[in-house]
Amino acid sequence: MATAKKARASKPKQAAGGVQVVSFSDASSAKRSARAAGGARKRRRQSRQQAVEEAQEFRAALRDVKKLGATQFEGYARKVYETAKFEAMGERPQRREKVPYRILLGKRKKLKKRLERKKAEEER
């Protein structure tokens, strides 16, 4: 298999006097067009790499902002954040705490009252 490109002949043209004229394209021009296409591929590859790098930088900045904001978490929010952080590192998800049904009903009732009070304060 030869990798070199051959010159291509165009359709023969009839010239005056019944002579056929055959013109060949320059083989070096084919090489130039192939090089130009390779340059375009290289530019596209570089632009893709640049886009990937920008996305990674953005994710890193977002992670830093989340980490900074997490320092202000308290109570349940801090626990949720830390659990998600450990799971992201590959730790198994923790089991939920078992609570007797009667106690669960009491917690839900208190939560409902607390939310109603909060909603009433916001309306004022």
C-alpha positions as CSV (number, residue, x, y, z in Angstrom):
1,M,0.0,0.0,0.0
2,A,1.5,3.3,-1.0
3,T,0.7,6.2,1.2
4,A,1.7,8.8,-1.4
5,K,-1.2,10.4,-3.3
6,K,-1.3,10.2,-7.0
7,A,-2.1,13.0,-9.4
8,R,-5.6,12.9,-10.6
9,A,-6.7,13.3,-14.1
10,S,-9.7,15.5,-14.9
11,K,-12.2,14.6,-17.6
12,P,-10.6,14.8,-21.1
13,K,-11.7,17.8,-23.1
14,Q,-12.0,18.0,-26.8
15,A,-9.8,20.7,-28.3
16,A,-9.9,22.0,-31.8
17,G,-8.8,19.5,-34.4
18,G,-10.0,16.5,-32.4
19,V,-7.1,16.4,-30.0
20,Q,-7.9,15.4,-26.4
21,V,-6.4,17.6,-23.7
22,V,-5.9,15.9,-20.3
23,S,-4.9,18.1,-17.3
24,F,-3.4,16.7,-14.1
25,S,-3.7,18.3,-10.7
26,D,-0.4,19.0,-9.0
27,A,0.4,16.4,-6.4
28,S,2.0,19.0,-4.1
29,S,-1.3,20.9,-4.0
30,A,-3.0,17.8,-2.7
31,K,-0.3,17.6,0.0
32,R,-0.9,21.2,0.9
33,S,-4.7,20.7,1.3
34,A,-4.0,17.6,3.5
35,R,-1.7,19.6,5.7
36,A,-4.3,22.4,6.0
37,A,-6.9,19.9,7.1
38,G,-4.5,18.5,9.6
39,G,-3.9,22.0,11.0
40,A,-7.7,22.4,11.4
41,R,-7.8,19.1,13.3
42,K,-5.0,20.2,15.5
43,R,-6.8,23.5,16.3
44,R,-10.1,21.6,17.1
45,R,-8.2,19.2,19.3
46,Q,-6.5,22.2,21.1
47,S,-9.9,23.9,21.5
48,R,-11.4,20.7,23.0
49,Q,-8.5,20.4,25.4
50,Q,-8.9,24.1,26.4
51,A,-12.6,23.5,27.0
52,V,-11.9,20.5,29.2
53,E,-9.3,22.5,31.2
54,E,-11.7,25.4,31.7
55,A,-14.4,22.9,32.9
56,Q,-11.9,21.4,35.4
57,E,-10.9,24.8,36.7
58,F,-14.6,25.7,37.1
59,R,-15.3,22.5,39.0
60,A,-12.3,23.2,41.3
61,A,-13.5,26.7,42.0
62,L,-17.0,25.4,42.7
63,R,-15.6,22.8,45.1
64,D,-13.6,25.5,46.9
65,V,-16.7,27.7,47.3
66,K,-18.8,24.8,48.6
67,K,-16.0,23.9,51.1
68,L,-15.8,27.5,52.3
69,G,-19.6,27.7,52.7
70,A,-19.7,24.4,54.5
71,T,-17.7,25.9,57.4
72,Q,-20.9,27.8,58.3
73,F,-23.1,24.6,58.4
74,E,-24.6,23.6,61.7
75,G,-26.4,20.5,62.9
76,Y,-28.2,18.5,60.3
77,A,-26.9,20.4,57.3
78,R,-23.3,19.8,58.4
79,K,-24.1,16.1,58.9
80,V,-25.6,15.9,55.4
81,Y,-22.6,17.7,53.9
82,E,-20.1,15.4,55.6
83,T,-22.0,12.3,54.6
84,A,-22.0,13.4,51.0
85,K,-18.3,14.2,51.1
86,F,-17.4,10.8,52.5
87,E,-19.6,9.0,49.9
88,A,-17.9,11.0,47.1
89,M,-14.6,9.6,48.3
90,G,-16.0,6.1,48.0
91,E,-17.3,5.3,51.4
92,R,-20.4,3.2,51.7
93,P,-23.6,5.2,52.5
94,Q,-24.4,5.1,56.2
95,R,-27.5,3.4,57.5
96,R,-30.3,5.5,58.7
97,E,-30.8,5.7,62.4
98,K,-33.6,3.3,63.6
99,V,-36.3,5.1,65.6
100,P,-39.4,3.5,67.2
101,Y,-42.6,4.4,65.4
102,R,-44.2,6.3,68.3
103,I,-41.1,8.5,68.7
104,L,-41.1,9.1,64.9
105,L,-44.7,10.3,65.1
106,G,-43.8,12.7,67.9
107,K,-40.9,14.1,65.9
108,R,-43.0,14.6,62.8
109,K,-45.7,16.4,64.9
110,K,-43.1,18.7,66.4
111,L,-41.6,19.4,63.0
112,K,-45.0,20.2,61.6
113,K,-45.7,22.7,64.5
114,R,-42.2,24.3,64.1
115,L,-42.8,24.8,60.3
116,E,-46.2,26.4,61.0
117,R,-44.7,28.8,63.5
118,K,-41.9,29.7,61.1
119,K,-44.5,30.3,58.3
120,A,-46.6,32.5,60.6
121,E,-43.5,34.6,61.5
122,E,-42.6,35.1,57.8
123,E,-46.2,36.3,57.0
124,R,-45.9,39.1,59.6
